[in-house]
């Protein structure tokens, strides 16, 4: 089932968006803007309108989206809503406290699924201001809860005592501006949630298997910007991007924690995780997509099941960033890949499995790299026909043109490896390196503490003297002594002739 998460979220939350302005809006203008906004995301809007002196009453309000390839539909059923003219150029939106979101999916080759989500709000307040082409929505709520109330798979209803899923946000405030100009709809939204909690649990109706996952996050802030063509449907993503669609999203949060457990064959495994803060970033345009996730102050614990004793680990930082082009191009495009596992500390119980004598330094370990480069993409990643041709081997995905290693850091057990370098690639020469484009460039490496680590491994009995001698000879072939004790430096080059050199000495 392929559905845009952004489009579904728009249908469920688009009513919860705004901020102050100087001009006036009427209930009819608010309804026209809102319904047009949903239609741009692929929803069909239906409602019965009744006008009174100061309000527009809407009944039988429903928003329906047909899933791609006619694999089902999503229905957001508000039932009724009232748009009330407040006499000062603003409109108050009055919504029922309880609404429903229904999903019916029947993709070819997959189980038919029917799902109903109950959506509840407490003390929701929303006011729309501005003018017809620049509306601003301001809202707040004491709480909002989404709970799975029904799940039917292949005609069988899952009993409520065998499956639950619920998410609740409290102390919610936000504002969104929706502007129509130059054939585009621009959306700028900021939402703050005091705390977010979730509770998911299930049980195998045909066995003793069961699982649960509960947790919470604090101080969430979501900042989103998007622009969408006014007269195009969300289902045609390549066309939307070509017409100027672009979006960015950033979510940050404070302390978070979770607990999980699952039971299988009468054995229960349980654990917990916690972090002091984190973030999520997403950006998309016709040129590229960028994804980033990060967390700090992380701690994990797990025990039970097939794990013979409790295990725990902590990490100062975890981060991943990916950037890649998504549209075909005749010119090289930017790409990036970076990862950090920083300050990893294992419990003594884990260390003692392979180092019972406490020989190795147990300092926090770090693995990090940062790579940027240029690639020439030959396919549109969001075009199903082109991706099918790629899978069938009818087309090449693209070419690698250049890579830069901005940083490499590996620290563990008293040793450290660092490095950086640059390479370009000649895609017309696929012979020099056995089918790989010929690289040209160099990487500089520095290794510290390697001999000390080898001595410790010998003392532990994990490495023999003979193996250690071979390792030291290999290091001497590729490295030269550094200015500090127990350090080696190495410059590995690949020249225009395809020769590989280590510190100026040819090795291939």
Secondary structure, DSSP 8 states (H G I E B T S, - for coil): ----HHHHHHHHHTTS-----SS---HHHHHHHHHHHHHHTTEEEEEEEEE-SSEEEEEEEEEEEE-GGG-EEEEEEEEEEEEEE-SSS-EEEEE-SEEEEEEEE--TTS--EEEEEEEEEES-EEEEEEETTEEEEEEEEEEEEEEEEEEEETTEE--GGGEEEEEEEEEEEEEEEEEEETTEEEEEEEEEEEEEEEEEEEE-TTSS-EEEEEEEEEEEEEEEEEEEETT--TT-HHHHHHTT-EEEEEEEE--EEEEEEEEETTEEEEEEEEESEEEEEEEE-SSEEEEEEEEEEEEEEEEETTEEEEEEEEEEEEEEEEEEE-S--SS-EEEEEEEEEEEEEE-HHHHHHH-TT--S----EEEEEEEEEEEEE-S-TT-HHHHHHHHTTSS--EEEEEEEEEEEEEEETTEEEEEEEEEEEETT--TTBTTB-EEEEEEEEEEESHHHHHHHHHHHTSS-HHHHHHHHHHHHHH-EE-SSTTEEEEEEEE-TTS-EEETTEE--
